[in-house]
Amino acid sequence: MLQEVRLMVHVALAILFALSLSPAGVAQAAEVSLLAEPAWLHARLQEPTIRVVDMATRRETYRAGHIPGAVYLNIRQLMIPVPAAGVRALEAGEAASLFGQLGIANESHVVIYDDAGGLHASRLFFTLDFVGHRRVSILNGGLEAWRRAGFPLVQEVAAVTPTAYRPVPHRDRLASAEWILAKLGDRGVALVDARSPGEYAGEILLSRRGGHIPGAVNVEWIHHLRPDGTFKPIEELRDLYAARGVTPDKTVVPYCQAFHRSAHTYFVLRLLGYPRVAGYDRAWAEWGNRDDLPVAR
């Protein structure tokens, strides 16, 4: 399972590399569990506020069989190409338009799943978190866990009633290169590089320059998961970050090549109750292609 996920990442990175070369905290967790189990979702599929979003890597997977009532969203709809380098996150208005088309209302409880260990689902989680959506969960283990539980899949496309989504953006959940540059050396800020060790060390080059942001620690996103693609226990995840000095008292900024893998990190940190997490959406596709930004190896 994890090897398949790694392969999906490599394919996505190849696409993003080409683009780059062309120049819920503790309080929310008490209200809604950020990580939903298949049995929990199966028991609530008929609830009117539930909106299930399928983020399978390929639309054909959705057509072959998906959770009843699920609408489809491709990861690339959440990643807008930037002429200078790489991609950016959706702006609040863009997100509101997309969510309205998907039938997501402000009061919806959005449950997201994919076939990539939560990798794609996490990017939607971040986008919803950024616009202030309060009720969001990722299905633990995704499509494969649903299948293992023996729950039904359907092929008919879900009917959607468009909504007028009203975003309440949290600008502090998005970090820029300039903000990070000003905070280098600040002990109250922790930078987490979610890429592979080879990318972190500059041995694998996906931008003009290799390496990492000075002071960043390397916690590859794949370490969040068990071999079956479900998330590791909370305490194990907590220890994973605490051992690297990434603690809840700090503002934590995860990044990767295009804020895809690091969105997984963003989700895990929110799952752990970290109150201040800001995603660097331009990520290494920007940092590694700008000569005015420092690089460590």
Secondary structure, DSSP 8 states (H G I E B T S, - for coil): -HHHHHHHHHHHHHHHHHHHH---THHHHHHS-SEE-HHHHHHHTT-TTEEEEE--SSHHHHHH-B-TT-EE--GGGG-EE-SSSSEE---HHHHHHHHHHTT--TT-EEEEE-SSTTHHHHHHHHHHHHTT---EEEETTHHHHHHHTT---B-S--------------GGGB--HHHHHHHTT-TTEEEEE-S-HHHHTTSS-SSSS-SB-TT-EE--GGGGB-TTS-B--HHHHHHHHHTTT--TTSEEEEE-SSSSHHHHHHHHHHHTT-S-B-B-SSHHHHHTT-TTS--B-
